[in-house]
Amino acid sequence: MSLMTGDEKHGPAATSTLDVLWVLYDRVLRVGPESVEEAGRDRFLLSKGHGPMAYYAVLVAKGFVPEEWLSDFGAYESRLGHHPDRVLVPGVEIGSGSLGHGLPIAVGTALGLRAQGLGEPAVWTLVGDAELDEGSNHEAIAFAGAFGLERLHTVVVDNLSATYGRAGGIAARFEAAGWSTVTVDGRDHEALFEAFTASHPGRPHAVVARVEPKFE
């Protein structure tokens, strides 16, 4: 990440997601540089796309992207923009950064895979707690729970930046809609791995990863 310089880096948005991204790509996701076009791959959708530095760093570490691209981060002709672009960056599933889009797209992706009879691929999306201020997420949460989208997984990185918050906490919102939930320390790799791989038959799964507050 230190190789990426320039303005408008959204540092806290990036660093808050680093451990979650690493554990997912290192130990959970069934996708690699050689399988980014395969129908049976797992899908990862970064909804929190306004802070992609950690995402780019992990994609480089896992061989999706050449390391030399990092030093050009955010430049006019760089492929690594301030929001990830699925057309320009290998391994990126969606263009993102506008808050509230990733989870609805993930719901549609999981539903589409089910309709095609592809029951193995898992769909993962990473959102920030502030994104839950967007109403589109709550429609997606309700739909996924009602339709039992078992292959759908959401990680909410909670750095206490939401404007409104949730009665009973973030996990309670998902639980009310029929999701399986786990809340963990977002810096603890073993806790994250156990939460990511927890069994949740017949239900979508949400992991709330708590990290240090954004404004501390």
Residue frames relative to the residue before (quaternion, step in Angstrom):
aa qw qx qy qz dx dy dz
M 1.0000 0.0000 0.0000 0.0000 0.00 0.00 0.00
S 0.6148 0.5720 -0.3494 0.4155 3.59 1.10 -0.63
L 0.5873 0.5792 -0.3687 0.4286 3.59 1.22 -0.32
M 0.6517 0.4967 -0.3110 0.4815 3.59 1.22 -0.37
T 0.0223 -0.8106 0.5836 -0.0431 3.54 -0.61 1.16
G 0.4972 0.6613 -0.4755 0.2990 3.56 -1.31 -0.04
D 0.6073 -0.5668 0.4270 0.3572 3.52 -1.36 0.12
E 0.8062 0.3134 -0.2110 0.4553 3.54 -1.38 0.09
K 0.2582 0.8073 -0.4943 0.1931 3.57 0.94 0.87
H 0.2329 -0.7804 0.5400 0.2125 3.61 1.18 -0.43
G 0.0360 -0.8713 0.4894 -0.0014 3.54 0.85 1.04
P 0.6923 0.4701 -0.3111 0.4505 3.64 0.72 -0.92
A 0.6247 0.5365 -0.3431 0.4519 3.59 1.03 -0.72
A 0.6810 0.4813 -0.2860 0.4720 3.56 1.06 -0.74
T 0.7179 0.4639 -0.2790 0.4377 3.57 0.67 -1.07
S 0.6024 0.5739 -0.3640 0.4186 3.61 1.09 -0.56
T 0.7328 0.4349 -0.2305 0.4698 3.58 1.14 -0.58
L 0.4528 0.7512 -0.4276 0.2187 3.59 1.21 -0.38
D 0.7013 0.4702 -0.2923 0.4490 3.61 0.77 -0.95
V 0.6234 0.5333 -0.3339 0.4642 3.58 1.01 -0.80
L 0.6783 0.4973 -0.2930 0.4547 3.57 0.85 -0.98
W 0.6613 0.5179 -0.3217 0.4369 3.56 0.91 -0.88
V 0.6758 0.4868 -0.3072 0.4605 3.59 0.83 -0.93
L 0.6334 0.5291 -0.3393 0.4514 3.59 0.96 -0.79
Y 0.7545 0.4039 -0.2305 0.4630 3.57 0.68 -1.06
D 0.6861 0.4921 -0.2888 0.4514 3.60 1.08 -0.62
R 0.8523 0.1932 -0.0347 0.4848 3.57 0.96 -0.83
V 0.7646 0.4012 -0.1952 0.4651 3.59 1.13 -0.40
L 0.7379 0.4477 -0.2580 0.4342 3.59 0.60 -1.10
R 0.2700 -0.7397 0.5963 0.1561 3.55 -0.99 0.88
V 0.5231 0.5669 -0.4666 0.4328 3.52 0.34 1.32
G 0.0348 0.7857 -0.6163 0.0413 3.53 -1.11 0.73
P 0.7478 -0.3987 0.2662 0.4594 3.59 -1.24 0.06
E 0.6967 0.4830 -0.2713 0.4558 3.56 1.09 -0.70
S 0.7653 0.3764 -0.1873 0.4873 3.61 1.20 -0.33
V 0.3439 0.7869 -0.4701 0.2038 3.60 1.22 0.29
E 0.7142 0.4080 -0.2598 0.5059 3.60 1.21 -0.28
E 0.5218 0.6635 -0.4145 0.3401 3.61 1.22 -0.14
A 0.5347 -0.6572 0.4321 0.3089 3.56 -0.95 0.90
G 0.7162 0.4760 -0.2559 0.4415 3.59 1.06 -0.71
R 0.4408 0.7053 -0.4574 0.3147 3.60 1.24 0.09
D 0.4923 -0.5776 0.5401 0.3638 3.55 -1.30 0.31
R 0.2872 -0.7451 0.5777 0.1691 3.54 -1.20 0.62
F 0.0713 -0.7679 0.6347 0.0484 3.56 -1.01 0.88
L 0.0931 -0.8010 0.5913 -0.0006 3.56 -0.74 1.14
L 0.2205 -0.7743 0.5821 0.1140 3.56 -0.56 1.18
S 0.1850 -0.7889 0.5777 0.0985 3.57 -0.32 1.22
K 0.6715 0.4709 -0.2830 0.4972 3.57 1.09 -0.77
G 0.1301 0.8776 -0.4489 0.1067 3.52 0.85 1.05
H 0.5359 0.6314 -0.4117 0.3804 3.59 1.24 0.00
G 0.7455 0.2722 -0.2001 0.5746 3.60 1.28 -0.04
P 0.1088 0.8846 -0.4491 0.0637 3.61 0.66 1.07
M 0.3665 0.7643 -0.4911 0.2009 3.64 1.13 0.03
A 0.6659 0.4871 -0.3137 0.4699 3.60 0.87 -0.86
Y 0.6105 0.5549 -0.3336 0.4561 3.57 1.06 -0.78
Y 0.6757 0.4819 -0.2935 0.4744 3.57 0.86 -0.95
A 0.6422 0.5346 -0.3276 0.4409 3.58 0.95 -0.85
V 0.6692 0.4823 -0.2959 0.4817 3.59 0.97 -0.84
L 0.6323 0.5223 -0.3365 0.4629 3.61 0.98 -0.76
V 0.6302 0.5058 -0.3299 0.4880 3.58 1.07 -0.68
A 0.6719 0.5135 -0.3042 0.4385 3.59 0.84 -0.98
K 0.7369 0.4018 -0.2202 0.4970 3.59 1.10 -0.67
G 0.6173 -0.6353 0.3166 0.3393 3.57 1.25 0.31
F 0.4526 0.6854 -0.4613 0.3355 3.59 1.21 0.19
V 0.7999 0.1959 -0.0223 0.5669 3.54 1.03 -0.95
P 0.4821 -0.6631 0.4787 0.3140 3.65 -0.97 0.75
E 0.5627 -0.6317 0.4194 0.3294 3.58 -1.01 0.82
E 0.6294 0.5713 -0.3478 0.3957 3.59 1.01 -0.70
W 0.5494 0.6047 -0.4045 0.4109 3.60 1.19 -0.27
L 0.5893 0.6383 -0.3724 0.3265 3.60 1.04 -0.69
S 0.6708 0.5301 -0.3156 0.4115 3.58 0.90 -0.86
D 0.6797 0.4709 -0.2750 0.4906 3.56 1.26 -0.37
F 0.2737 0.8193 -0.4743 0.1700 3.59 1.34 0.08
G 0.8563 0.1691 -0.1376 0.4683 3.55 -0.92 0.99
A 0.4945 0.6502 -0.4390 0.3740 3.59 1.24 -0.06
Y 0.6992 -0.5080 0.2990 0.4045 3.56 -1.21 0.54
E 0.7857 0.3160 -0.1653 0.5054 3.60 0.88 -0.90
S 0.4545 0.7002 -0.4470 0.3213 3.60 1.24 0.13
R 0.4637 -0.6456 0.5265 0.3016 3.55 -1.19 0.58
L 0.6854 0.4564 -0.2728 0.4975 3.57 1.19 -0.54
G 0.0515 -0.8365 0.5451 -0.0218 3.52 0.08 1.33
H 0.6879 -0.4668 0.3539 0.4285 3.55 -1.31 0.03
H 0.7075 0.1945 -0.1985 0.6498 3.55 1.36 -0.15
P 0.4699 -0.6869 0.4584 0.3117 3.65 -0.82 0.84
D 0.2155 -0.7732 0.5908 0.0821 3.55 -1.07 0.85
R 0.3953 -0.7563 0.4674 0.2307 3.58 -0.51 1.14
V 0.6247 0.5383 -0.3443 0.4488 3.60 1.17 -0.44
L 0.7595 0.4132 -0.1903 0.4650 3.57 1.08 -0.76
V 0.7734 0.3453 -0.1654 0.5052 3.60 1.05 -0.69
P 0.4047 -0.7250 0.4976 0.2512 3.64 -0.53 1.09
G 0.7884 0.3046 -0.2468 0.4740 3.55 -0.95 0.94
V 0.5961 0.5549 -0.3719 0.4455 3.60 1.20 -0.30
E 0.3228 -0.7899 0.4978 0.1551 3.58 -0.72 1.08
I 0.8113 0.0753 -0.0213 0.5793 3.61 1.03 -0.71
G 0.4262 -0.6050 0.5890 0.3247 3.53 -1.30 0.38
S 0.0595 0.8346 -0.5387 0.0986 3.59 -0.65 1.03
G 0.3250 0.7258 -0.5694 0.2084 3.50 -1.37 0.16
S 0.6243 0.4702 -0.3297 0.5296 3.56 1.18 -0.55
L 0.4276 -0.7568 0.4264 0.2503 3.56 -0.40 1.23
G 0.7850 0.3540 -0.2652 0.4337 3.52 -1.09 0.81
H 0.5923 0.6066 -0.3639 0.3857 3.60 1.22 -0.01
G 0.6406 0.6069 -0.3362 0.3292 3.58 0.92 -0.87
L 0.6883 0.4842 -0.2967 0.4514 3.58 0.82 -0.93
P 0.6497 0.4867 -0.3458 0.4705 3.67 0.86 -0.70
I 0.6428 0.5003 -0.3323 0.4755 3.60 1.00 -0.74
A 0.6344 0.5295 -0.3307 0.4558 3.59 1.01 -0.77
V 0.6148 0.5343 -0.3398 0.4703 3.58 1.04 -0.75
G 0.6733 0.4889 -0.2929 0.4710 3.57 0.91 -0.91
T 0.6302 0.5318 -0.3292 0.4601 3.57 1.05 -0.75
A 0.6697 0.4918 -0.2976 0.4701 3.58 0.89 -0.92
L 0.6529 0.5029 -0.3135 0.4718 3.57 0.99 -0.81
G 0.6562 0.5197 -0.3088 0.4516 3.57 1.00 -0.81
L 0.6420 0.5096 -0.3223 0.4735 3.57 1.00 -0.78
R 0.6305 0.5221 -0.3338 0.4674 3.57 1.01 -0.79
A 0.6630 0.5180 -0.3081 0.4441 3.59 0.92 -0.89
Q 0.6872 0.4640 -0.2701 0.4894 3.59 1.16 -0.62
G 0.5090 -0.6653 0.4098 0.3611 3.56 1.27 -0.03
L 0.4866 0.6410 -0.4428 0.3953 3.57 1.23 0.42
G 0.0612 -0.8695 0.4900 -0.0099 3.55 0.11 1.31
E 0.6252 0.5858 -0.3331 0.3938 3.58 1.20 -0.33
P 0.6608 0.5269 -0.3554 0.3994 3.66 0.76 -0.83
A 0.2660 -0.7312 0.6074 0.1602 3.54 -1.02 0.88
V 0.2345 -0.7436 0.6108 0.1377 3.54 -1.17 0.67
W 0.0540 -0.7976 0.6005 -0.0172 3.55 -0.75 1.11
T 0.0103 0.7742 -0.6324 -0.0243 3.54 -1.11 0.67
L 0.2319 -0.7606 0.5943 0.1206 3.55 -1.11 0.76
V 0.0114 -0.7927 0.6083 -0.0372 3.55 -0.73 1.12
G 0.4184 -0.6678 0.5459 0.2844 3.54 -1.29 0.31
D 0.6264 -0.5506 0.3754 0.4045 3.58 -1.13 0.49
A 0.6308 0.5409 -0.3469 0.4350 3.61 1.04 -0.66
E 0.5823 0.5902 -0.3756 0.4142 3.58 1.14 -0.51
L 0.6089 0.5731 -0.3618 0.4121 3.57 1.12 -0.52
D 0.4877 0.6145 -0.4473 0.4295 3.59 1.29 0.13
E 0.6279 0.5458 -0.3242 0.4502 3.58 1.24 -0.44
G 0.4847 -0.7195 0.4244 0.2593 3.56 -0.74 1.10
S 0.5620 0.6175 -0.3921 0.3861 3.60 1.11 -0.58
N 0.6158 0.5558 -0.3495 0.4356 3.59 1.07 -0.66
H 0.6868 0.4989 -0.3000 0.4353 3.58 0.93 -0.82
E 0.5870 0.5234 -0.3679 0.4961 3.56 1.16 -0.47
A 0.6582 0.5084 -0.3077 0.4621 3.58 0.98 -0.85
I 0.6360 0.5280 -0.3256 0.4591 3.59 0.97 -0.85
A 0.6744 0.4966 -0.2958 0.4595 3.58 0.89 -0.94
F 0.6652 0.5086 -0.3076 0.4519 3.59 0.90 -0.91
A 0.6803 0.5088 -0.3022 0.4325 3.58 0.81 -1.01
G 0.6586 0.5053 -0.3102 0.4634 3.56 1.00 -0.80
A 0.6735 0.5080 -0.2941 0.4492 3.56 0.93 -0.92
F 0.7434 0.3923 -0.2148 0.4974 3.59 1.05 -0.74
G 0.4115 -0.7547 0.4453 0.2506 3.59 1.27 0.13
L 0.1807 0.8139 -0.5299 0.1550 3.58 0.89 0.94
E 0.1789 -0.8580 0.4765 0.0685 3.52 0.38 1.34
R 0.6926 0.4772 -0.2871 0.4585 3.61 1.06 -0.61
L 0.5712 0.5824 -0.3779 0.4379 3.59 1.29 0.10
H 0.0178 -0.7867 0.6161 -0.0355 3.56 -0.91 1.01
T 0.0852 -0.7856 0.6121 0.0296 3.56 -0.98 0.88
V 0.1370 -0.7473 0.6440 0.0901 3.54 -1.03 0.87
V 0.1343 -0.7694 0.6214 0.0618 3.56 -0.80 1.06
V 0.1964 -0.7637 0.6057 0.1067 3.57 -0.57 1.16
D 0.1329 -0.8314 0.5396 0.0083 3.54 -0.42 1.30
N 0.0839 0.7904 -0.6006 0.0862 3.56 -0.42 1.27
L 0.5524 -0.6699 0.3547 0.3469 3.53 1.23 0.75
S 0.4353 0.6991 -0.4635 0.3269 3.57 0.94 0.87
A 0.4504 0.6873 -0.4602 0.3360 3.60 1.24 0.05
T 0.4972 -0.6660 0.4764 0.2868 3.54 -1.11 0.72
Y 0.8114 0.3193 -0.1282 0.4725 3.57 0.86 -0.97
G 0.2892 -0.7603 0.5366 0.2243 3.59 0.93 -0.75
R 0.3591 -0.7294 0.5479 0.1972 3.56 -1.31 0.12
A 0.4923 -0.6433 0.4989 0.3080 3.55 -0.96 0.87
G 0.8192 0.1803 -0.1604 0.5203 3.57 -0.71 1.08
G 0.6040 -0.5680 0.3549 0.4320 3.58 1.27 -0.03
I 0.6916 -0.5022 0.3282 0.4022 3.54 -1.28 0.39
A 0.6572 0.5322 -0.3308 0.4188 3.59 0.83 -0.92
A 0.6141 0.5766 -0.3500 0.4099 3.58 1.03 -0.75
R 0.6101 0.5537 -0.3541 0.4425 3.58 1.07 -0.69
F 0.6820 0.4657 -0.2870 0.4854 3.58 0.92 -0.83
E 0.6393 0.5407 -0.3267 0.4384 3.58 0.95 -0.87
A 0.6373 0.5456 -0.3279 0.4343 3.58 0.99 -0.80
A 0.7095 0.4258 -0.2448 0.5053 3.57 1.19 -0.56
G 0.6459 -0.5764 0.3073 0.3951 3.59 1.24 0.25
W 0.4658 0.6726 -0.4506 0.3573 3.58 1.23 0.35
S 0.4289 -0.5969 0.5986 0.3186 3.51 -1.40 0.31
T 0.0441 -0.8277 0.5594 -0.0053 3.61 -0.92 0.83
V 0.0236 -0.7428 0.6681 0.0363 3.52 -1.33 0.53
T 0.1519 -0.7646 0.6193 0.0934 3.58 -1.04 0.80
V 0.0373 0.8240 -0.5577 0.0929 3.58 -0.71 1.11
D 0.6027 -0.4966 0.4755 0.4050 3.50 -1.42 0.07
G 0.3540 -0.7916 0.4661 0.1756 3.55 -0.53 1.19
R 0.6439 0.4772 -0.3315 0.4978 3.59 1.29 0.16
D 0.6089 0.5601 -0.3368 0.4495 3.59 1.29 -0.22
H 0.3299 -0.7990 0.4668 0.1867 3.58 -0.22 1.26
E 0.6616 0.4967 -0.3240 0.4589 3.61 0.94 -0.75
A 0.6441 0.5092 -0.3205 0.4724 3.58 1.02 -0.80
L 0.6350 0.5207 -0.3273 0.4674 3.57 1.01 -0.78
F 0.6600 0.5109 -0.3182 0.4496 3.59 0.86 -0.90
E 0.6618 0.4980 -0.3114 0.4658 3.58 0.89 -0.87
A 0.6564 0.5032 -0.3109 0.4683 3.58 0.99 -0.80
F 0.6670 0.5143 -0.3045 0.4449 3.58 0.95 -0.86
T 0.7648 0.3705 -0.1839 0.4940 3.57 1.03 -0.75
A 0.3678 0.7376 -0.4901 0.2838 3.61 1.23 0.23
S 0.4992 -0.6583 0.4803 0.2945 3.56 -1.05 0.79
H 0.0733 0.7945 -0.5988 0.0697 3.59 -1.01 0.83
P 0.0411 -0.8571 0.5130 0.0227 3.61 0.72 1.04
G 0.8551 0.1740 -0.1471 0.4656 3.52 -0.97 0.96
R 0.7498 0.3452 -0.2023 0.5270 3.59 1.24 -0.01
P 0.4805 -0.6029 0.5258 0.3594 3.58 -1.15 0.43
H 0.3229 -0.7709 0.5336 0.1293 3.55 -1.20 0.57
A 0.0872 -0.7891 0.6076 0.0241 3.57 -0.94 0.95
V 0.1188 -0.7634 0.6326 0.0535 3.54 -1.01 0.92
V 0.1786 -0.7591 0.6188 0.0949 3.56 -0.77 1.06
A 0.1113 -0.8066 0.5804 0.0115 3.56 -0.52 1.25
R 0.1878 -0.8120 0.5471 0.0784 3.57 -0.34 1.25
V 0.0211 -0.7779 0.6278 -0.0169 3.54 -0.92 1.00
E 0.7265 -0.4171 0.2985 0.4573 3.57 -1.30 0.09
P 0.5834 -0.6020 0.4082 0.3615 3.63 -1.03 0.74
K 0.5919 -0.6214 0.3980 0.3241 3.55 -1.02 0.88
F 0.7965 0.3605 -0.1614 0.4579 3.56 0.87 -0.93
E 0.4638 0.6645 -0.4614 0.3610 3.61 1.21 0.35
